[in-house]
Amino acid sequence: MREQVWRWSSLERKCLDLLQQANTTSSLLQIHAFMLRNSLDTNVNLLTKFITTCSHQNPIALVRHARRVFDRRPNKDDTFLCNSMIRAHMENRHFGESFTLYRNLRQETEFEPDGFTFTALAKACGLDMAIWEGQELHCQVVKIGLSLDLYVSTSLVDMYAKFGRMICARKVFDKMTHTSRVSWTALICGYARSGGMSNARRLFDRMPDKDSAAFNAMIDGYVKLGDMGSAHSLFDEMTDRNVVSWTSMISGYCHHGDIHSARSLFDAMPKKNLISWNAMIGGYSQNNQPHEALKLFQGMQSTTSLELDGVTVVSILPAIADLGALDLGRWVEKVVRRKKLDRITNVGTALVDMYAKCGEIKKAKRLFDEMPERETASWNALINGFAQWRASGSSHRFSIMVAW
């Protein structure tokens, strides 16, 4: 509505067009300089668009720059502008910053929060497991009179479900005068995640318009409980299966040792993505079938344009280690370094483990020493390698690990 009632000058229109086309950090900084030169930094609509565009570009430096611009804003309590900064922090996972900014706005300005404010903050609290802040937020929702708003109530249900506070989530849900598929699914997901499958199933059976998200939540819950029969029964009921549905079933069968059923589903999948390939490759590795894991990995490389990620690496390296396929292991390491995946702790650990099992102890130790962060599994991989090949230093490493 703002854009419809605002009378844009030619300079303002030019700036808006530039913002809509901006896709790099340097272009956004140049646009901000353009705004300053032409005194457009007082235009709330352009400021809001600038902050939103910065947040979508993701680099931390851009969000910080957007915050500096926001802090110098002329209109201190514009709800639309303030919401854009709160959401920018939330979308870039600066959850604490979102809530701190909200508190400061409430204390220091005439800012009036609306439904968009609370949905963004509830999402931030849920993702950050900020239970205290979430409860404070709920109290303010009630106080302001937005507790019957469909979107705000749904965000509160989802927030409490993420906390695992299912009694609170259910109370909010039961008080809603109107519900949506999103609110039903949020509550079902919460029950399923917390292991309350009987409550989840009762709610699911009552749900008036079931969608794939609700089915997927139920399937995932049954898979985690090891009830593959119920999971497959729901999977068979689905008329709109997606990659998530298929991959959940494949992962479940792999985890419970039924590799044949997993592969049958994998082969029947109409569309596969990297996650589904990773699940099947990892399933073979977990079930001591390294030849099959390697064959499937090579099939992915030759028949798709998918590029391996950290999960692929962690899935295939145990199979490479079991087979002693050192040349392939070295190739994987090159890809890992090119894609900078070696910064991920479990990827570094998998490489150490692979080289150690293949007898390349010096290489394993060098990779271990280069790791920016180590976990218990990293130490275990190296110590087991020393022990397996009877290299000196395993007892010394163990004593260092205990001290660590």
C-alpha positions as CSV (number, residue, x, y, z in Angstrom):
1,M,0.0,0.0,0.0
2,R,2.9,2.4,0.8
3,E,4.1,2.3,-2.8
4,Q,0.6,3.0,-4.2
5,V,0.0,6.2,-2.1
6,W,3.5,7.5,-2.3
7,R,4.2,10.0,-5.0
8,W,7.6,9.0,-6.3
9,S,9.9,11.6,-7.8
10,S,12.1,10.6,-10.7
11,L,15.2,10.3,-8.4
12,E,13.3,8.1,-6.0
13,R,12.0,6.0,-8.8
14,K,15.5,5.6,-10.1
15,C,16.8,4.6,-6.7
16,L,14.0,2.0,-6.3
17,D,14.8,0.5,-9.7
18,L,18.5,0.3,-8.7
19,L,17.6,-1.5,-5.4
20,Q,15.4,-4.0,-7.3
21,Q,18.4,-4.8,-9.5
22,A,21.1,-4.8,-6.9
23,N,22.7,-8.2,-6.3
24,T,26.2,-7.5,-4.9
25,T,27.6,-5.9,-1.8
26,S,29.4,-3.2,-3.8
27,S,26.3,-2.2,-5.7
28,L,24.3,-1.8,-2.5
29,L,27.0,0.4,-1.0
30,Q,27.0,2.5,-4.2
31,I,23.2,2.8,-4.0
32,H,23.5,4.0,-0.4
33,A,26.0,6.6,-1.5
34,F,23.5,7.7,-4.2
35,M,20.8,8.0,-1.6
36,L,23.0,10.2,0.6
37,R,24.2,12.4,-2.3
38,N,20.6,13.0,-3.3
39,S,19.1,13.4,0.2
40,L,17.0,10.3,-0.3
41,D,18.0,8.8,3.1
42,T,14.9,10.4,4.7
43,N,12.6,8.4,2.5
44,V,11.1,5.7,4.7
45,N,10.1,3.6,1.8
46,L,13.5,3.6,0.2
47,L,15.2,3.0,3.6
48,T,12.9,0.0,4.1
49,K,13.7,-1.4,0.7
50,F,17.4,-0.8,1.2
51,I,17.4,-2.8,4.5
52,T,15.3,-5.6,3.1
53,T,17.7,-5.9,0.1
54,C,20.7,-5.9,2.3
55,S,19.3,-8.7,4.4
56,H,18.6,-10.9,1.4
57,Q,22.2,-10.6,0.3
58,N,23.3,-12.4,3.5
59,P,26.8,-11.1,4.2
60,I,27.1,-10.1,7.9
61,A,28.9,-6.9,6.9
62,L,25.8,-5.8,4.8
63,V,23.4,-6.4,7.7
64,R,25.6,-4.4,10.0
65,H,25.7,-1.6,7.5
66,A,22.0,-1.8,7.2
67,R,21.7,-1.5,11.0
68,R,24.0,1.6,11.0
69,V,21.7,3.2,8.3
70,F,18.6,2.2,10.4
71,D,20.1,3.7,13.6
72,R,20.4,7.1,11.8
73,R,16.9,7.0,10.4
74,P,14.8,10.2,10.7
75,N,11.5,8.5,11.5
76,K,12.3,6.6,14.7
77,D,9.0,4.8,15.2
78,D,7.8,3.9,11.7
79,T,6.4,0.3,12.1
80,F,7.1,-0.8,8.5
81,L,10.8,0.4,8.7
82,C,11.3,-1.1,12.2
83,N,9.8,-4.4,11.2
84,S,12.2,-4.6,8.2
85,M,15.2,-4.3,10.5
86,I,13.9,-6.8,13.1
87,R,13.2,-9.3,10.2
88,A,16.7,-8.6,8.7
89,H,18.3,-9.7,11.9
90,M,16.0,-12.7,12.2
91,E,16.6,-13.9,8.6
92,N,20.4,-13.7,9.1
93,R,20.1,-15.7,12.3
94,H,20.9,-12.8,14.6
95,F,18.1,-13.8,16.9
96,G,19.2,-12.0,20.0
97,E,19.7,-8.8,18.0
98,S,16.1,-9.1,16.8
99,F,14.7,-9.2,20.3
100,T,17.1,-6.6,21.7
101,L,16.1,-4.2,19.0
102,Y,12.4,-4.8,19.7
103,R,12.9,-4.1,23.4
104,N,14.9,-0.9,22.7
105,L,12.2,0.3,20.2
106,R,9.5,-0.2,22.8
107,Q,11.4,1.6,25.5
108,E,13.0,4.5,23.5
109,T,10.4,5.3,20.8
110,E,6.7,5.4,20.0
111,F,7.1,2.3,17.9
112,E,3.8,0.3,17.8
113,P,4.3,-3.4,17.0
114,D,1.9,-5.2,14.7
115,G,1.2,-8.7,13.6
116,F,4.3,-8.8,11.3
117,T,6.5,-7.8,14.3
118,F,5.2,-10.6,16.4
119,T,5.4,-13.3,13.7
120,A,9.0,-12.4,13.0
121,L,9.9,-12.4,16.7
122,A,8.1,-15.6,17.5
123,K,10.0,-17.3,14.7
124,A,13.3,-15.9,16.0
125,C,12.5,-17.1,19.6
126,G,11.6,-20.6,18.3
127,L,14.7,-21.0,16.2
128,D,16.9,-19.7,19.0
129,M,15.1,-21.8,21.7
130,A,14.7,-18.5,23.6
131,I,12.0,-19.7,26.0
132,W,12.0,-16.7,28.4
133,E,11.8,-14.2,25.5
134,G,9.1,-16.3,23.9
135,Q,6.9,-16.2,27.0
136,E,7.5,-12.4,27.3
137,L,6.5,-12.0,23.7
138,H,3.3,-14.0,24.3
139,C,2.3,-11.8,27.2
140,Q,2.7,-8.7,25.0
141,V,0.6,-10.2,22.2
142,V,-2.2,-10.7,24.7
143,K,-1.7,-7.3,26.2
144,I,-1.8,-5.6,22.8
145,G,-4.9,-7.6,21.7
146,L,-3.4,-9.7,18.9
147,S,-3.9,-13.1,20.4
148,L,-6.8,-13.9,18.0
149,D,-4.9,-12.9,14.9
150,L,-4.5,-16.0,12.8
151,Y,-0.9,-15.4,11.8
152,V,0.3,-14.3,15.2
153,S,-1.4,-17.3,16.9
154,T,0.0,-19.7,14.4
155,S,3.5,-18.3,15.0
156,L,3.0,-18.8,18.7
157,V,1.9,-22.4,18.2
158,D,5.0,-23.0,16.1
159,M,7.2,-21.3,18.7
160,Y,6.0,-23.4,21.6
161,A,6.1,-26.5,19.5
162,K,9.8,-25.8,18.8
163,F,10.4,-25.3,22.5
164,G,8.7,-28.7,23.1
165,R,6.1,-27.0,25.3
166,M,3.3,-28.9,23.8
167,I,0.7,-28.0,26.5
168,C,1.3,-24.3,25.8
169,A,1.2,-24.9,22.1
170,R,-2.1,-26.8,22.4
171,K,-3.7,-24.1,24.6
172,V,-2.9,-21.4,22.0
173,F,-4.2,-23.6,19.2
174,D,-7.5,-24.5,21.1
175,K,-8.2,-20.7,21.6
176,M,-7.9,-19.9,18.0
177,T,-11.2,-18.8,16.4
178,H,-9.8,-19.6,12.9
179,T,-7.1,-22.1,12.0
180,S,-5.2,-22.9,8.9
181,R,-3.2,-25.8,7.5
182,V,-0.1,-24.1,8.8
183,S,-1.4,-24.0,12.3
184,W,-2.5,-27.6,12.3
185,T,0.8,-28.7,10.8
186,A,2.8,-26.7,13.3
187,L,1.1,-28.5,16.2
188,I,1.4,-31.9,14.5
189,C,5.1,-31.3,13.9
190,G,5.6,-30.4,17.6
191,Y,3.9,-33.6,18.8
192,A,5.9,-35.7,16.3
193,R,9.2,-34.1,17.2
194,S,8.6,-34.6,20.9
195,G,7.7,-38.3,20.4
196,G,4.0,-37.8,21.2
197,M,2.8,-39.8,18.2
198,S,-0.5,-40.7,19.7
199,N,-1.5,-37.0,20.1
200,A,0.0,-36.3,16.7
201,R,-2.1,-39.0,15.1
202,R,-5.3,-37.9,16.8
203,L,-4.8,-34.4,15.6
204,F,-3.7,-35.6,12.1
205,D,-6.9,-37.7,11.8
206,R,-9.0,-34.6,12.7
207,M,-7.2,-32.3,10.3
208,P,-9.7,-31.1,7.7
209,D,-7.4,-30.5,4.7
210,K,-4.2,-32.5,5.0
211,D,-1.2,-31.4,3.0
212,S,2.2,-32.9,2.3
213,A,3.8,-31.1,5.2
214,A,1.5,-32.8,7.7
215,F,2.0,-36.2,6.1
216,N,5.8,-35.6,6.2
217,A,5.7,-34.7,9.8
218,M,3.8,-37.8,10.7
219,I,6.1,-40.0,8.6
220,D,9.2,-38.5,10.1
221,G,7.8,-39.1,13.6
222,Y,7.0,-42.7,12.9
223,V,10.4,-43.2,11.3
224,K,12.2,-41.9,14.4
225,L,10.1,-44.2,16.6
226,G,11.1,-47.2,14.4
227,D,7.5,-47.8,13.3
228,M,8.2,-48.2,9.6
229,G,4.9,-50.0,9.1
230,S,2.9,-47.0,10.1
231,A,5.2,-44.7,8.2
232,H,4.8,-46.7,5.0
233,S,1.1,-46.9,5.5
234,L,0.9,-43.1,5.5
235,F,3.3,-42.9,2.6
236,D,1.0,-45.1,0.6
237,E,-1.9,-42.8,1.4
238,M,-0.2,-39.7,0.1
239,T,-1.4,-38.4,-3.3
240,D,1.2,-35.6,-3.4
241,R,4.5,-37.2,-2.4
242,N,7.6,-34.9,-2.6
243,V,11.3,-35.4,-2.2
244,V,11.0,-35.0,1.6
245,S,8.5,-37.9,1.8
246,W,10.6,-40.2,-0.3
247,T,13.9,-39.3,1.5
248,S,12.3,-39.7,5.0
249,M,11.3,-43.3,4.1
250,I,14.7,-44.1,2.5
251,S,16.5,-42.8,5.6
252,G,14.2,-44.7,7.9
253,Y,14.7,-48.0,6.2
254,C,18.5,-47.4,6.0
255,H,18.6,-46.6,9.7
256,H,16.7,-49.7,10.6
257,G,18.8,-52.0,8.4
258,D,16.3,-52.7,5.6
259,I,18.6,-51.6,2.9
260,H,16.7,-53.5,0.2
261,S,13.4,-51.6,0.9
262,A,15.4,-48.3,0.9
263,R,17.0,-49.0,-2.5
264,S,13.6,-50.0,-4.0
265,L,12.2,-46.7,-2.9
266,F,15.2,-44.8,-4.1
267,D,15.0,-46.4,-7.6
268,A,11.3,-45.6,-7.7
269,M,11.7,-42.0,-6.9
270,P,10.5,-39.8,-9.8
271,K,12.9,-37.0,-8.8
272,K,16.1,-37.2,-6.7
273,N,18.1,-34.3,-5.2
274,L,21.4,-34.3,-3.4
275,I,19.8,-35.1,0.0
276,S,18.2,-38.3,-1.3
277,W,21.4,-39.4,-2.9
278,N,23.3,-38.7,0.3
279,A,20.7,-40.7,2.3
280,M,21.1,-43.8,0.1
281,I,24.9,-43.5,-0.1
282,G,25.1,-43.1,3.7
283,G,22.7,-46.0,4.2
284,Y,25.0,-48.3,2.3
285,S,28.0,-47.1,4.4
286,Q,26.1,-47.5,7.7
287,N,25.1,-51.0,6.7
288,N,28.6,-52.2,5.9
289,Q,28.1,-52.3,2.1
290,P,31.0,-50.1,1.0
291,H,31.1,-51.4,-2.6
292,E,27.4,-50.4,-3.1
293,A,28.0,-47.0,-1.5
294,L,31.0,-46.4,-3.9
295,K,29.0,-47.6,-6.9
296,L,26.1,-45.3,-6.1
297,F,28.5,-42.4,-5.5
298,Q,30.1,-42.9,-8.8
299,G,26.7,-43.2,-10.4
300,M,25.7,-39.8,-9.0
301,Q,28.9,-38.3,-10.3
302,S,28.4,-39.7,-13.8
303,T,24.6,-39.3,-14.3
304,T,23.8,-36.1,-12.5
305,S,25.1,-32.5,-12.3
306,L,24.9,-32.5,-8.5
307,E,28.0,-31.4,-6.6
308,L,28.9,-33.1,-3.4
309,D,28.5,-31.3,-0.1
310,G,29.6,-32.0,3.5
311,V,27.0,-34.7,4.0
312,T,28.1,-36.5,0.8
313,V,31.7,-36.4,2.0
314,V,30.9,-37.8,5.5
315,S,28.7,-40.5,3.8
316,I,31.2,-41.7,1.3
317,L,34.5,-41.5,3.1
318,P,33.8,-44.5,5.5
319,A,33.2,-46.6,2.4
320,I,36.4,-45.4,0.8
321,A,38.3,-46.2,4.0
322,D,36.8,-49.7,4.2
323,L,37.9,-50.4,0.6
324,G,41.2,-48.7,1.0
325,A,40.4,-46.6,-2.2
326,L,43.1,-44.1,-1.4
327,D,43.2,-42.4,-4.9
328,L,39.5,-41.7,-4.7
329,G,39.9,-40.4,-1.1
330,R,42.6,-38.0,-2.3
331,W,40.2,-36.8,-5.1
332,V,37.5,-36.2,-2.5
333,E,40.0,-34.2,-0.3
334,K,40.8,-32.0,-3.3
335,V,37.1,-31.3,-3.8
336,V,36.7,-30.6,-0.1
337,R,39.5,-28.1,-0.1
338,R,38.2,-26.4,-3.3
339,K,34.8,-26.0,-1.8
340,K,36.2,-25.0,1.6
341,L,34.3,-27.9,3.2
342,D,37.3,-28.7,5.4
343,R,36.2,-26.0,7.8
344,I,33.3,-28.2,8.8
345,T,34.3,-30.2,11.8
346,N,32.7,-33.5,10.9
347,V,34.1,-33.3,7.4
348,G,37.6,-32.8,8.8
349,T,37.1,-35.7,11.1
350,A,35.9,-38.0,8.3
351,L,39.1,-37.1,6.3
352,V,41.3,-37.8,9.3
353,D,39.5,-41.2,9.8
354,M,39.8,-42.1,6.2
355,Y,43.6,-41.5,6.0
356,A,44.2,-43.1,9.3
357,K,42.4,-46.3,8.3
358,C,44.3,-46.4,5.0
359,G,47.6,-46.2,6.9
360,E,48.4,-42.6,5.9
361,I,49.1,-41.7,9.6
362,K,51.3,-38.7,8.9
363,K,48.7,-37.3,6.5
364,A,45.9,-37.9,9.0
365,K,47.9,-36.2,11.8
366,R,48.6,-33.2,9.5
367,L,44.9,-32.8,8.7
368,F,44.1,-33.2,12.4
369,D,46.5,-30.4,13.3
370,E,45.0,-28.2,10.6
371,M,41.4,-28.5,11.9
372,P,40.1,-25.2,13.2
373,E,37.9,-27.0,15.7
374,R,38.0,-30.6,16.9
375,E,35.4,-32.9,18.5
376,T,35.8,-36.1,20.5
377,A,35.3,-38.1,17.3
378,S,38.3,-36.2,15.7
379,W,40.6,-37.4,18.6
380,N,39.2,-40.9,18.4
381,A,39.8,-41.1,14.7
382,L,43.5,-40.2,15.1
383,I,44.1,-42.3,18.2
384,N,42.4,-45.4,16.6
385,G,44.7,-44.8,13.6
386,F,47.8,-44.8,15.7
387,A,46.6,-47.9,17.6
388,Q,45.7,-49.7,14.4
389,W,49.0,-49.2,12.7
390,R,50.9,-49.3,16.0
391,A,52.4,-45.9,15.5
392,S,54.0,-44.1,18.4
393,G,52.2,-41.4,20.2
394,S,48.7,-42.9,20.6
395,S,49.0,-43.0,24.4
396,H,50.4,-39.4,24.4
397,R,47.5,-38.2,22.2
398,F,45.0,-39.9,24.5
399,S,46.4,-38.1,27.6
400,I,46.2,-34.8,25.7
401,M,42.6,-35.5,24.8
402,V,41.7,-36.3,28.4
403,A,43.2,-32.9,29.4
404,W,41.4,-31.2,26.5
